Amino acid sequence: SAAFSKSRFDFASGLECDLAVNLVGQPLVRQQVMKAVREFLENRNPVKPLVMSFHGSTGTGKTYVSSMLVRYLFQGGLRSPYVHQFSPVVHFPHAEQVEQYKENLKRWIQGNLTNCGRSAFLFEEMDKMHPGLIDVIIPFLGPSWVVYGTNYRKAIFIFVSSAGGEQINEMTLDLWRARKDREEISLQDLEPAISKAVFENPQNGFWKSGIINEHLIDFIVPFLPLKRHHVKQCVISELVQQGLEVRPDVVQEVADSIPYFPEEEKIFSSTGCKTVASWISFFF
């Protein structure tokens, strides 16, 4: 389809390289995202759209990876007419208008899929989504054959939330205390805790959602908290990107300016790499 920017295989290897080089400290993300994308692109007649849910605390790379994905999949990336972003704060702010939002959301997705089956829908801050709202998209996610006359099975849905982030951080910390390296953590270590935190929480957009009950999420993608050496990598790539000199003293000072947890050991960055750019401008 015209929306696709490169041949499938160039796309996959390009994405894999980019993730390997630029996504700091997220082995599980790389593994899950590549598996998801490969399976999905190799299948010319998928039975359902690809549905992924990204979880992790601030600054660990969730938005970064979702924009990287669409940059590879669609010409123009996030600005492509086939990529649609929804933010509860922007698009669905008022609790009392949920019924209207449901109607709008259903229409938007339906209209966009009629336009081009190969589309991407990014739902940000799922933790702030009004419970019940997201369920209107269930018919588009499952393996039923035709919804409202559209071929919707080549679409990609990505849910992003910081929900589950605390649990991921706690488990990573427990494993660190048990002398288990971040790199050894498996999805099986984390999945039960994420599911509990996200899907059983009344304050969450996935609360009692049919999306969960009907097992419509294909890939849960956990983003781990970042250590000091990861933060330094982020500082270096930010300096390079801004065309600034990579001075070891600046790298060190920026990394030291960021808060770490737990209080006494200070192992993991509390804000991931999020504030790196603004600290750099402070030192230059």
Disulfide bonds with the S-S distance in Angstrom:
Cys234-Cys273 1.94
